[in-house]
Amino acid sequence: MESSCGHSTSFKRPINGLVNQNRGKNKGITEAGWHVIRELLSTRNGKRILIDTKHMSVESRKEYYAFIENHNYINPNNKIPIISSHACANGFKTLDSSVRENDIMAKAKTSRLFKWSINISDEEARIIHDSEGLIGIMMDKGNLGGIDLIKELSTITDSMKQRKAYAQLFLDNVFQLVQAVGEKSGWDIIAFGSDYDGTITHIDPYSSASELPKLQQDLKDYLENKQYKKHLWFDYTPKEIIDKIFYKNAMDFYKKFLYRLINYSLILEQKKDLPFGKSFFNLYLKSYFTLFTISANVDGLCKAKSANTFLFNNILAFNNLLMKTE
């Protein structure tokens, strides 16, 4: 069976010794892949199914970005956003520079950020920004930081000290992408893409989605107490920054590209027989957008999935209920 596009190296030791990723690695988009991409992005049969670039090779991403840039130039009022659903920053300035070395352990051994090409370069951050897309920052410590650094952080025995160290590393990935964009709207592309439903090595103090309120507070406290990289806040407050990352940017994206805008608050105020209130609905939405990701398989074909299937199914039912009350 022909692959749809090339993929990046994603597995490290010891898994890379068990799983052969050589087939299609670092290749471009195939003829079959372009057929799939055009069909998924077409609006002939309804709304688009957006493509997730995570796991695509750099060559495939370059080809796809050029395709999207051309479409968006011709159709400025009907843009296709670029999504990287669960990724981190690699610190390279360009796509090409991120693949000058092979993605082996030595490449990311002493760096602060994880330097493999599966992560996002500065050039890509600007491309995704220009498409009005999203980058979900993931919770895999092996993708957030360099190998030696993660070993060091994992051995910290003081719980609060370790949480602060990981908060700084998470924010370093975020600030790398915002700085690459270089303007306030850089904050609009940053979302939360935990990948808790994947096979990740999670950040030690935050083992599951139940720990996310703690992470949220730790990130906000770190910004406030350290005034960390304040020159890149672009006049946002720490609370506004963390809210944008954890749910607001994803909610705004959902409203803009994935679902027709409904005045939910008005519906809830008008329909007294609904078995929940406005505050419950807002909490429900925040939880949903924190957990939901759009993820691709290793060949780059897209599929929708959720970190919480129950929540995903119920919000679809909830949307249907709201439409019936209009």
C-alpha positions in Angstrom: 0.0 0.0 0.0 1.4 3.4 -1.0 2.0 5.9 1.8 0.2 9.3 1.6 3.2 11.3 2.6 6.6 11.1 4.2 6.9 11.1 8.0 9.5 12.4 10.5 11.4 10.2 12.9 9.4 10.1 16.2 10.6 7.1 18.1 13.6 7.1 20.4 15.4 4.3 22.1 14.3 1.6 23.0 11.2 1.8 20.8 13.1 2.7 17.6 14.7 -0.7 17.9 11.4 -2.4 17.8 9.5 -0.3 15.2 11.0 0.3 11.8 10.2 3.8 10.6 12.3 3.8 7.5 9.5 3.3 5.0 8.5 6.7 3.8 10.7 8.6 6.3 11.7 12.1 5.2 9.9 11.7 1.9 7.5 14.1 0.3 3.7 13.9 -0.4 2.8 11.1 -2.9 0.3 11.2 -5.7 -2.1 9.3 -3.5 -1.4 11.8 -0.7 -2.3 14.8 -2.8 -5.6 13.1 -3.8 -6.4 12.6 -0.1 -5.4 16.1 0.9 -7.6 17.7 -1.9 -10.6 15.6 -0.9 -10.3 16.3 2.8 -10.0 20.0 2.2 -12.7 20.2 -0.4 -16.0 21.8 0.6 -18.0 20.0 -2.2 -19.5 17.5 0.2 -19.7 19.7 3.4 -17.2 21.2 5.7 -13.5 20.6 5.3 -11.6 18.0 7.3 -8.5 19.9 8.3 -5.1 18.3 7.9 -2.8 17.8 10.9 0.9 18.3 10.0 2.2 16.5 13.1 4.3 13.5 12.1 4.7 14.7 8.5 8.3 14.9 7.3 9.9 18.3 6.7 9.7 17.7 3.0 6.0 16.9 3.1 5.4 19.9 5.4 7.2 22.2 2.9 5.1 20.9 0.0 1.9 21.2 2.1 2.7 24.7 3.3 3.3 25.9 -0.2 -0.1 24.4 -1.3 -1.9 26.2 1.6 -0.1 29.5 1.0 -1.1 29.4 -2.6 -4.8 28.7 -1.7 -4.9 31.3 1.0 -3.4 33.9 -1.3 -6.1 33.3 -3.9 -8.8 32.9 -1.3 -8.1 35.4 1.5 -11.7 35.2 2.8 -11.7 31.4 2.8 -8.4 30.5 4.4 -7.3 26.9 5.3 -5.5 27.0 8.6 -2.5 24.9 9.3 -2.6 22.7 12.4 0.2 21.0 14.3 -1.9 19.4 17.0 0.7 18.2 19.5 4.3 19.5 19.1 7.0 21.6 20.6 9.6 24.1 19.4 13.0 22.9 18.1 14.8 26.2 18.1 15.9 26.0 14.5 15.4 29.2 12.4 14.3 27.4 9.2 12.8 24.1 8.0 15.9 23.3 6.0 18.2 23.9 9.0 16.2 21.5 11.1 17.1 18.6 8.8 20.8 19.3 8.1 21.6 16.7 10.7 19.8 13.3 11.0 17.3 13.0 13.9 19.5 10.9 16.2 19.9 11.1 20.0 23.2 13.1 19.7 21.4 15.9 17.9 19.3 16.8 21.0 21.7 15.6 23.7 22.9 19.0 25.1 20.3 21.4 23.8 17.6 23.0 25.9 14.8 22.4 23.4 14.4 19.1 21.6 16.1 19.6 18.3 14.5 16.9 16.1 12.7 18.0 12.9 9.4 16.6 14.1 9.2 19.8 16.2 8.4 23.3 15.0 11.0 25.7 13.6 10.8 29.4 13.8 10.0 29.6 10.0 7.1 27.2 10.5 5.7 29.2 13.4 5.4 32.2 11.1 3.8 30.1 8.3 1.2 28.6 10.7 0.5 32.1 12.1 0.0 33.5 8.6 -2.6 30.8 7.9 -4.4 31.6 11.2 -3.6 28.1 12.4 -2.8 26.5 15.7 0.1 24.7 17.4 -0.8 22.5 20.4 2.0 22.3 22.9 2.4 18.7 24.1 3.1 17.2 27.5 5.8 14.8 26.4 8.9 15.8 28.3 11.0 14.0 25.7 9.8 16.4 23.0 9.9 19.5 25.2 13.6 19.4 26.2 17.0 18.1 25.3 18.0 14.7 26.5 20.5 15.7 29.2 18.2 18.4 30.5 15.3 16.0 30.9 17.4 13.6 32.8 18.5 16.4 35.1 14.9 17.6 35.7 13.6 14.0 36.3 16.1 13.6 39.2 14.9 16.7 41.1 13.4 15.4 44.4 12.0 18.6 45.6 8.4 18.6 44.2 7.9 22.4 44.0 11.4 22.9 42.5 10.7 20.3 39.9 7.3 21.9 39.0 9.0 25.3 38.5 11.7 23.8 36.3 9.1 22.1 34.1 7.0 25.2 34.0 10.0 27.2 32.7 10.7 24.6 30.0 7.1 24.5 28.9 7.1 28.3 28.7 10.4 28.3 26.8 8.8 26.3 24.0 5.9 28.7 24.0 8.1 31.8 24.0 10.3 30.4 21.2 7.2 30.3 18.9 5.8 33.6 19.9 9.2 35.3 19.5 9.5 33.7 16.0 6.2 35.4 15.0 7.4 38.6 16.5 4.1 40.3 17.2 1.1 40.2 19.6 -0.9 37.9 17.4 1.7 35.2 17.9 -0.1 34.4 21.0 -3.2 33.5 19.0 -1.6 30.3 17.5 -0.6 28.7 20.8 -2.9 26.0 22.2 -2.7 22.9 24.5 -2.2 19.6 22.7 -1.3 17.3 25.6 -1.2 13.9 23.7 -2.2 12.2 26.9 -4.0 9.7 24.7 -0.8 8.9 23.0 2.3 6.9 24.1 4.1 9.8 25.7 6.6 10.2 28.6 4.6 12.7 30.5 6.1 15.6 32.5 6.7 14.0 35.9 4.4 16.1 38.2 1.5 16.1 35.7 0.7 12.4 35.0 -2.8 12.8 33.5 -5.4 15.4 32.6 -6.5 15.5 36.2 -3.3 17.4 37.0 -3.9 20.1 34.4 -5.4 22.7 36.9 -2.1 22.4 38.8 -0.1 22.9 35.7 -2.3 25.9 34.8 -1.6 27.5 38.1 2.1 26.7 38.1 2.5 28.4 34.7 0.6 31.5 35.8 2.6 31.7 39.0 5.9 31.3 37.2 5.1 34.2 34.9 3.9 36.4 37.7 6.6 35.7 40.2 9.5 35.7 37.8 8.1 38.2 35.3 9.5 35.7 32.9 10.4 37.1 29.5 7.9 39.9 30.0 9.1 41.7 26.8 7.3 38.9 24.9 4.0 39.2 26.8 2.8 42.0 24.4 0.8 43.6 27.2 -1.1 40.4 28.0 -1.4 39.4 31.7 -0.2 36.0 32.9 -3.8 34.9 33.3 -4.7 36.0 29.8 -1.7 34.2 28.4 -2.5 30.9 30.2 -6.2 31.1 29.3 -5.3 31.6 25.7 -3.1 28.5 25.7 -5.4 26.3 27.7 -8.7 26.9 26.0 -9.4 30.3 24.6 -7.4 30.0 21.3 -8.8 26.6 20.7 -12.4 27.8 21.3 -11.9 30.8 19.0 -10.4 28.4 16.3 -13.4 26.0 16.7 -15.9 28.8 16.3 -14.1 30.3 13.3 -13.3 27.1 11.3 -15.1 24.0 12.6 -18.6 25.0 13.7 -21.1 27.6 12.8 -21.2 30.3 15.5 -24.1 29.9 17.9 -24.9 32.4 20.7 -24.9 29.7 23.4 -25.3 32.2 26.2 -28.4 33.6 24.7 -29.8 30.1 24.1 -29.2 29.2 27.7 -30.7 32.4 29.0 -33.9 31.9 26.9 -34.4 28.2 27.5 -35.3 27.8 31.1 -36.0 24.0 30.8 -32.3 23.1 30.0 -30.9 21.0 32.9 -27.8 23.1 33.3 -26.7 26.7 33.7 -24.5 29.1 31.9 -21.5 28.6 34.2 -21.7 24.8 33.8 -21.7 25.1 30.0 -18.7 27.4 30.1 -16.8 24.9 32.2 -17.9 22.1 29.9 -16.6 24.0 26.9 -13.3 24.7 28.6 -12.8 21.1 29.5 -13.7 20.0 26.0 -11.3 22.3 24.2 -8.5 21.4 26.6 -8.9 17.7 25.9 -9.8 17.6 22.2 -7.0 17.2 19.7 -7.0 16.6 16.0 -4.3 14.0 15.3 -2.8 12.3 12.2 -1.5 8.7 11.7 2.1 8.1 10.8 1.4 8.6 7.1 -0.2 12.0 7.7 -3.8 11.0 7.0 -6.1 12.7 9.4 -8.5 11.3 11.8 -10.4 13.0 14.7 -9.8 11.7 18.2 -10.3 12.8 21.7 -8.4 12.4 24.9 -11.7 11.7 26.5 -14.1 9.8 24.2 -17.0 10.2 26.6 -16.6 13.9 26.7 -16.2 14.1 22.9 -19.4 12.1 22.3 -21.4 14.1 24.8 -20.4 17.5 23.4 -21.7 16.3 20.0 -25.0 15.3 21.7 -24.9 18.6 23.6 -24.5 20.6 20.3 -27.5 18.7 18.8 -29.6 19.6 21.9 -28.7 23.3 21.6 -29.6 23.3 17.9 -33.0 21.8 18.8 -33.7 24.7 21.2 -33.0 27.5 18.7 
